[in-house]
């Protein structure tokens, strides 16, 4: 293997000093009115039986056009390894791509090797072929839980982590770690590799990443069942709430927004179970309603909102007024959409919506736990 620096698993953060244009197929409608890192779905060798779907057939059409004439690759040529796996245990099948994490740059990077160092590639049953373009040679390897892959991964590529397409192309971040430009550029140049299809050639939805902050108290529950639904007091009513990493990290320390995960609402004096954790999920957003606080947007007329507006606390009342065209405590959005989103929306007084970014999912099976990371 070529020297590519030193590497670390994403969970090493718990022990070390350091802690454009989007790709997706979800239908978005704008509103005019790592105990440690190991998760249940995305890490090598793990399995999630939580959300089994009836028909998990898929077609990964992009790999069918790869070349398999390995004799055309010289022994001294550098090969970029593209590890991928298809998780069929969530609402729909989805892709994850494997990269290694550099402890020097704290960013994910491609694994590169000389052809001569993996001269046996044509004997591996899970090698799907390679693509050669102006930037190099990309060898696609499908990762499955087999003895062959276990042995190879443990010996040659022991630091591989699997990331969502959304994390690689759109967010370019996983927890606090970045994603190198060459990874981003490859998938922007070759977008055909980010899509899975049904047997009828309809593209499956590409899940988005979402985070939830909490503590060890809820670990056993969340690792098995995911997060629990919120109450009517949450901005978009009863649903499953997620945010970005930074907000989830703050929530895990302060629990300032308990509706993001009601299981953490109760206090405890046990320092062990109070240890903060950030959970990383795949979210299947479906058709999404985006709240923009435009002057002609529909006003929240829920009973809960009415009670907030009548609050004698001036700050609470003002907050309720400023979010009249953002919140929907009666969840009317569920009649036409599968999820709802509010980002850093500008309010009428020029301030920014403090709870954003915030996603709420309508149904339980739209969430899928990937990994989780403790925080000191």
N, C-alpha and C positions, 0 to 999 in steps of 0.2 A: 504494500500500500504506500502511496506517496505521502510524504510528510505534510500534514495539514494542521499542525498545531496540536494543542492539548484539548481534551474534550471532557465534558461533564454531563451527567444526567440533569434533567430539569429540576429534580428535587435537591440537587446539591446546594441550591440557594438557601435551603434551610440551615445549612451548616457552614457556609462560607461567608466572607466579609461582604461580598457584593450581592448583594441580593440581585384617484383617477377614474379610475373608472372601474366599477365593480363587475365581477362575473357572478352570475346567478340566474336561476330560472324561476324564482318565485314571482308571483304576480303582485306588484306593489301599486297601491292606489293612494294618491295624495288627497288629503282631506280638504275639500273646498268648503264645505260648510266649516405531589405526586406522591406501616400504614403509609402513608406518604403519597407519592405520585400515582400509585396504581389505581386505575379506574376500572370501569366495567366494560368498556367497549373498545378503546383505541390503542391500548398498549399491547405490545407483542405478547401473544400467548394468553391474553385475557378473553373472557367471554361474558356476555350479558344475556340473560334469558328473560329480561323484564318485558321487552316489547316485541315479542315474536310476531312477524307478520305472516299472513296466510300464504301469500305468493311472493317470494323474494327473488324471482328470476330477474336477471339483468343482462344487458349486453354492453361490453366495453369496446365499442367499435374502433376507437383510435388505435388500439394495439394490433388490430388485424392487418394494418398496413406497414408494420415494422419489418425491417430487413432481418433475415436470419443467416445471412452469408457471413459468418464470423471470420472466414479466411481473408476477407477484404480488410480486416483490421490488423494493422501491424503490431507486433509484440511491444514496441516502444510507445505506441500511441496511448494517450490518456483517455480513459473511459469514465464518464460521469454516471454513477449508479442512481437509478430512479426506482426506489422501492415503493411499492404501493400495495394496499390491501383494500378489499371491499368488505365493509361491515354490513351484514344482512340481518342484524338483530334489532334494528330500530324501526321507525315507522315505514321507511323505505330504504333500500340499499344506498350506501353512500361511500365515496372514496376518501381514503386517507393516504398521505404521502410521507415516506420516511426520510428524515434528515438527521444529521448529527449536530450537537450543540457545542460550540467552541467556548471554552472557559476564558479565552483571551478576549474575544469580541462580544461574548454573551449573545451571540446570534446563531441562528440555524444556518447550516451550509450543506451544499452537496457533498457527497462522499465521492472522491475521485481515486482511481486506481490505474495502474498500467495493465494493458492487456496481458502482458507476460505474467503478471501476478495472479491472474484468474484465468489461466489457459484452459481450465476445465469448464468454462461457462456453457459450452455447447452440450454438456452432459447434464446440466441442471434442468429438471423438468419444468421449473417455474420461471425460467427466463423466457420472456415473450418476444424478444428481438430488440433491435436498436434503431435509433434515428440519428442520422448524420446531417448536421447543418453547418452554417458558417461559424458557429461558436464551439463546435466539438461533437463528440459522440455520446449519445445518451442511451444507456442500456436499461431496459425496463424489466424489473424483477417483481413478480407477484408473490407477496408474502402470505403464506398460509401456515397453520400450525401442523407441520410435518417434521419428521426426524431430520430430513434433508435440510430444511430451512433452519431448524433449531441449531443444528451443528454449525452451519455456515455463519449464521448470525452471531452465535456466541464466540466463534473463533475470529472472524474477520470484522464484523460490524456490530459490536456489542453495545454501542451507544446510540442506536437508532431510536428516534421518537417519531410518532406518527401525528401529522397535523391535518386539519381540515383544509379544503380548498379555500374557504373563506379566510382562514388565517394566513394562508400563503399569498393569496392574490389581493384580497381586499384590506384586511386588518394589518397584515405584515407584522404580527405580534402574537406571542403565546405567553401568557402570564406576563412577566416583565422582560422577556427575551424577544429580540427582533428576528427578522428573516432577511437573509442576504439578497442583494439586488439581482444576482445571477439566477436565483430561484424564481423570483418574481418575473424577471424578463423572459425566462424560458416559457412559463405558462401563459404570459401575455402574447408571446409569439406563436405558441401552439395551443390555443384554447380548446382544441378538440380533445385534449387529454383530461379535461376536468369534468366531462359529462359521462354519466351512465344512462342507459336507455332501457325501457321496458321491451319485452319481446315484440311489441307493436311499434317500436321505434319512437315512442314518446319519451322525452327527456325527464328523468327523475329530478326532483327538487334537490338543489345543493344546500345543505344545512348551514346555518350561521352559528357563530360562536357566541355564547352568553355565559356570564359569570354570576355566582352567588356567593356572598360572604357569610360566614358563620363560625361555629366553633366545634370542638370535638364532641360536644354533647349530642349533636345531631348526626355524627358520622355514620353510625350503624344503620340508622334509618335511611339517610340519603343515599348511601352506597347501595342499598337494596331497592328503594322505592322512588328515588328522585325527590324533588321538592314538593311541599304541600301547597294547596291553593290558599290564596289570601282571603281576606274578608272584604265586605263592602266598603270599608274605610280606605282601601287601596285606590289609587287614582283611576283605574279602569275597572273597578269592581272585582268580583271573584275571578281569579285566574292564577297563572303561574308566571312569576315575575323574575326577570333577569336584567343585568346591567353590564357595563364594561368592567375590565379588570381593576382599574384604579378605584372606581366607586365601590366595587365588591371588596377590595382590600380595606378601604376605610370602614365599610359596613362590618367586616369581620372583627375589627378592633373596637368599634363604638356601638355597633348595633343601632345605628341612628335611624334606620328605615326597616322596621321589623316586618313590614308587609312583603319585603323581598323573600322572606322565609319565616313564616309564623312559628316554626318549630323552635326558633331561637329566642322567642319573646320573653320567656321566664329567666330570671336571674339565678345564678348559682354561685356558691362560695368555693366550689371545688376548682382549684387552679388548673388541674389536668383537663377537665372537660371544658374549661374556659379558653383553652389554647385556640387561637384563631386559625381558620382554614378558608381558603378560597377554592370553590368548586368550579370546574370548567365543564360546560355542557355543549352539546350540539342542539340547536333549536331548529325545528321544522316550521317555518313561519307561515307557509301557505300564502294566502292572499292577505296582505298587510295594509292596515289603515295607518297613515302617518299624520300626526297632529302637528299643525303649523301655527295655530293661534291667529289665523287671518280674520279680519273684521267681519266677514260674512259667514264664518264657521258657526256650526250649531252650538248653542249654549247648553251646558249641563243643567238639567232641570230636576235632577234626582232629589229625593227627600233628604238624603245625607248632605248634599250640597246646600240645600236650603237651610238646614240646621247649622252648617258651618258659617253661612252668611249672617246668621242671627247671633253668632258667638259674640259675647261681650268683650272678649279679648281682641284688641285692635289689630294686633299682628296676625292672629288667626283669621280674622275677618278679611283683612287685606289680602292675605294669601289666597283665600277662597275666591275673592273677586278677580284677582290676577290670573287665576287658572280656570275661569268659567268656560273658556273655549278649548280647554285641554283635557280636563277630566271627564269621565263618563262612569260614574259610580253605579249606574244601573246596567252597565255593560250592553248598551244598545248596539254597540259595534259588532257584537257576536252574531247578529242577525245576518250580516253581510260579509264578515271577515273572520279569518282564523287567528289573527294576531293584530296587535296594535303597538305603535311605537311613538315615543316622544323623545326628541334629542335635546340639544341645548337651545330650546325655543325662546325667542325674545318675548317678554311679557309687555303689557301695555305701558308699564312705567319705565321701560328700558332695561330692566333687570333680566336675568336669565333663569329659566325654569330649573330649580335646584335639584330636582329628582332625576333629570335626564343625564345620560341616555337611559331609557327604560323601555323594555319590551315586556308585553304580557301575552301569554299564549292561552288560547281558548281551551284546548283539550290536553289531558294528561299525557297522551302518547306523543305529543309534539316535543317532549324533552328527552334527552338521552345523555347520561353522565359519561364523560370521557375520562377526566383525571381530576385530581385535587392536590393542593399544595399547602402545607402548613406555613405559618408566618410567625416569626418571633416578635 
